[in-house]
Every structure is written in structure tokens, then in C-alpha cells.
């Protein structure tokens, strides 16, 4: 009977040690993963916003150049509109 009680105690102790070890490994890993995800998400949002601003500025410059060519008579309005659409 004493041997059986000792086996259950040892088994319970091993289980508790294993559970505690897994928790000590998983919790920091989870925190690192969440923090890294948030940082990366913010960086990607910022990069996307900057790229969008650059694209808009480029299109505005293209429209201005097409407008100058139309006013100078070097290009028709329809051709300028088509150029900007592409």
C-alpha cells in the first residue's frame, strides 16, 4: 500500500513539474510573440501609409505635367486623361 501511495505521489510530482516547466516556457514565448506581432503590424501600417502618400504625390505630379502639356497644346485633353489613367 505504501509503495502504491509513493508511486501516485511521484507521478503527481512529475506531472506538476512538467506542467510548471511548460508554463514557464510557453508564457514568455507567448508574450514575445504578441509583442513582436504588434510591433511588426505598426511598422507595416506605417510603411503602407508612407507608400500611399508617395503614390498620391506621384499621381498629382503626373496630373500637373499632363495639364501643362494640354495648356501648351502639345497634348489633347483626352490623351492627357488616358495617360493619367494608365
PyMOL commands that set and color helices and strands:
alter all, ss='L'
color gray80, all
select helices_A, chain A and resi 2-71+77-85
alter helices_A, ss='H'
color red, helices_A
deselect
rebuild
show_as cartoon
